[in-house]
Amino acid sequence: MAVPKRKTSKSKRDMRKSQNMKKAAPGVSICPQCHEPKLPHRVCPNCNYYDGKNVLEA
């Protein structure tokens, strides 16, 4: 059975795990009603529209 000769240093361990820590920025779309940036597939926080319909009462 393969056994490591030396303990993996914190630097090597963290360099290996750092690839999993990278997060992509969320995609941002433009609201067709008020032209403000919003997250896709969500109600616009500015005008409360989703799919061309007023979802929340202002």
C-alpha positions in Angstrom: 0.0 0.0 0.0 1.3 3.5 -0.9 2.1 5.6 2.1 3.3 9.3 1.9 6.9 9.7 3.1 6.4 13.2 4.4 3.5 15.3 5.7 2.0 17.6 3.1 2.8 21.2 4.1 0.0 23.7 4.7 1.2 25.6 1.6 0.9 22.6 -0.7 -2.4 21.6 0.8 -3.9 25.1 0.5 -2.7 25.5 -3.0 -4.4 22.3 -4.0 -7.7 23.3 -2.3 -7.6 26.8 -3.6 -9.1 25.8 -6.9 -12.3 24.8 -5.1 -12.5 28.1 -3.4 -12.8 30.2 -6.6 -16.3 31.5 -7.1 -17.7 32.9 -10.3 -19.5 36.2 -10.1 -23.3 35.8 -10.5 -24.6 36.7 -13.9 -26.5 39.9 -14.1 -29.3 40.8 -16.5 -31.1 44.0 -17.2 -34.7 44.4 -16.3 -36.8 45.1 -19.4 -39.2 47.4 -17.4 -36.9 49.7 -15.5 -33.5 48.9 -17.1 -31.8 48.3 -13.8 -29.5 45.3 -13.2 -31.0 42.3 -11.5 -30.3 38.6 -11.0 -31.8 36.4 -13.8 -35.0 34.4 -13.1 -35.9 36.6 -10.1 -38.3 39.5 -9.4 -36.7 42.9 -10.0 -36.1 44.5 -6.6 -36.6 47.9 -8.1 -39.9 47.7 -10.0 -41.3 44.3 -8.7 -41.8 43.0 -12.3 -41.2 39.4 -13.4 -41.9 38.1 -17.0 -43.7 41.4 -17.8 -46.1 41.2 -14.9 -46.3 43.1 -11.7 -45.7 40.4 -9.1 -45.6 42.4 -5.8 -47.7 45.3 -4.8 -45.5 48.4 -4.3 
